[in-house]
Amino acid sequence: MSNIACSDTEQHVKNVAAAREAMLSEREFLFLAELFKALGDYTRVRILFALSIGELCVCALAEVLDMSQSAISHQLRLLRAAKLVRYRKEGKNVFYSLDDDHVRNLVSQGLDHIKEEA
């Protein structure tokens, strides 16, 4: 499958070989696509941003985002499934936080990128 429109130089061959070698498995690409799908929702991004400030319960998230607790809970289930948030229970209260520093970095780098564009 080679319809090379650019000049077939030695560097071109090296670049193609390097890119092919670095390619992920189909499973890894599917997981990566699911991650970006989870990040591609306005409400979920707002939740992630709020949690980047600190741990919050569903009630607090609902108040911060001016949404119903059930709507927040639904989005949190999706974020948990994508391993973007985690929770801990303290008595009857459930507190949510970002899953790890990778998620915090995704939010932070995304913000840096859009601020750079502005």
C-alpha positions in Angstrom: 0.0 0.0 0.0 2.5 2.6 -1.2 1.3 5.5 -3.2 4.2 7.8 -2.3 3.6 11.3 -3.5 6.7 12.7 -1.9 10.2 11.9 -3.0 11.3 8.5 -1.9 14.4 9.5 -0.1 16.4 7.6 2.5 15.0 9.9 5.2 11.5 9.2 4.1 12.1 5.4 4.4 13.6 5.9 7.9 10.6 8.1 8.9 8.1 5.5 7.7 10.0 2.7 9.5 10.2 4.6 12.7 6.5 5.5 12.6 5.5 1.9 11.9 7.7 0.6 14.7 6.2 3.0 17.2 2.5 2.2 16.3 0.3 1.0 19.1 -1.7 -2.2 19.1 -5.3 -2.0 18.0 -6.4 -2.5 21.6 -4.2 0.4 22.8 -5.7 2.7 20.0 -9.2 1.7 21.1 -8.4 2.6 24.7 -6.9 5.9 23.7 -9.9 6.7 21.6 -12.2 5.9 24.5 -10.1 8.2 26.7 -10.5 11.1 24.2 -14.2 10.3 23.9 -14.6 10.7 27.7 -12.7 14.0 27.6 -14.7 15.2 24.6 -17.8 16.2 26.7 -18.4 19.7 28.0 -19.8 18.6 31.3 -17.2 16.0 32.0 -14.4 18.5 31.3 -16.0 20.9 33.7 -16.1 18.2 36.4 -12.5 17.3 35.7 -11.5 20.9 36.0 -13.4 21.3 39.3 -11.7 18.2 40.7 -8.3 19.5 39.6 -8.8 22.2 42.2 -9.5 19.6 44.9 -11.6 16.7 46.1 -15.4 17.2 46.0 -18.5 15.3 46.8 -21.4 15.0 44.3 -23.4 17.6 46.2 -20.5 20.1 46.0 -19.9 19.3 42.3 -23.6 19.9 41.6 -23.5 23.2 43.3 -20.3 24.4 41.6 -21.6 23.3 38.2 -25.2 24.4 38.8 -26.5 20.9 37.8 -28.5 18.2 39.4 -26.8 15.6 41.5 -28.2 12.8 39.3 -26.7 14.4 36.2 -23.3 14.8 38.0 -23.5 11.2 39.2 -24.2 9.9 35.6 -21.1 11.8 34.3 -19.0 10.6 37.2 -19.9 7.0 36.4 -18.5 7.5 32.9 -15.4 9.2 34.2 -14.8 6.4 36.7 -15.2 3.8 33.9 -12.5 5.7 31.9 -10.3 5.7 35.0 -10.2 9.5 35.1 -11.7 9.9 38.6 -11.7 7.9 41.7 -13.8 8.1 44.9 -13.4 7.4 48.6 -16.1 6.9 51.2 -16.2 8.7 54.5 -19.2 7.5 56.4 -22.2 8.1 54.1 -20.3 10.7 52.1 -18.5 9.9 48.8 -15.7 12.2 47.7 -14.3 12.3 44.2 -10.9 13.3 43.0 -8.8 13.0 39.8 -7.5 9.5 39.4 -3.8 10.5 39.3 -1.3 13.1 38.2 -1.7 12.0 34.5 -5.3 13.3 34.6 -4.2 16.5 36.3 -1.6 16.9 33.6 -4.1 16.3 30.8 -6.3 19.1 32.2 -3.4 21.4 32.8 -1.8 20.8 29.4 -5.1 21.2 27.6 -5.6 24.6 29.3 -2.0 25.6 28.4 -2.7 24.7 24.8 -5.9 26.7 24.5 -4.4 29.7 26.3 -1.5 29.6 23.9 -3.9 29.7 20.9 -5.7 32.8 22.3 
